[in-house]
Amino acid sequence: MTNLDKSLNKIAEYILHLDEASLISLWDKYKSKVEHFSHSTEWEKAVIIVSIINAVRTKNAIINEILLKNNSTNKTKSPPEKPKEKPYLKLVK
């Protein structure tokens, strides 16, 4: 694993622990900065922050969708059927 890989993994690990609700509260602030372009490091950071917020929202939406799908699938499944036994029949002539 390269140093770049290690750095990105550390960043991802840190981002995973951020609270979506707290991030959403910052959305308007950084979205506004991105919409008002300025050739500056601050504008570039705002673009990255907006992207991070979007990434966390997308990740959580995907997780929620999968969990809901799995829950609804589990609820609609019928209990497993007992294996059918061969009926006890005699051939009568």
N, C-alpha and C positions, 0 to 999 in steps of 0.2 A: 504494500500500500504506500503510495507516494505521500509526500508532505501535503500536497494539495488535497488528496483524498482524506487524509486525517483531519485537516482543517475544516473541510466541508462536512465531514461526519460530526465534528464537534459543534459546528454551527447548527446542523440539523437536530442534534440531540438537545441543544439549548432551546431551539424553536419549538420542539415537541412539548416542552414544559410550559409554554406560554398559554395563557388563558384566552380563548377566542373572544369572550365578552370584553375583556380589557383591550384586545387588539381592535375590535370593532369600534370602540369608543375613540380610537385614534384615526379611524378611516377618513373622516371628513377633512381633518387637518392635513394629512399627507396627500390625499387626492387633490385638494386645492393647490398644494405646492406643485404637484405634477402638472396640473392643468395650466399653471402660469410658468412656462418655461423660462429658465435663466441658465445661462451657460456657467453653472457652478457645481461644486462638489455637493452642496446642500440639496440641489435639485436631483442630482444623481442618487443620493442617499434616499430621498423621498421616493424615487421610482423603485428602489430595492425594497423599501419598507412596504409600499403598496403591494408589491409582488409577494412579499412574505405573508402579509395579511390575507391576500387572495389564496395563497397556497394552503394556509391553515384552514381557511373556510372550505376550500375544495376538499381537502383531506377529511375534514369532519363530515361534510355532506356525503362523501362516498361511504364512509364508515356507517353513518346513520342509515343510508339507503340499504346497504348490505344487511345490517342488523334487522331493519324492518322487514326486509324480504325473507330473511331466515326465520324471524318470529312468525310471520304470517304463514310460511310454509309448514312450520312445526305445528301450528294451531290447526291447520286444515288437514293434516295427515290423520288418517284413521289409525286406531291402535293396530298393532300387528295381529294378523289373523292366526288362529291356531292351525297348525298343519292338519289337513283333512285326513282322517283315518279311512282306511278302506272299509266299506260296509261289510258286515258279516252276512254273507249270503250263501245259501246252499242251492245247488242246482237240483231242481225237482223235476222228475220226468213222469 
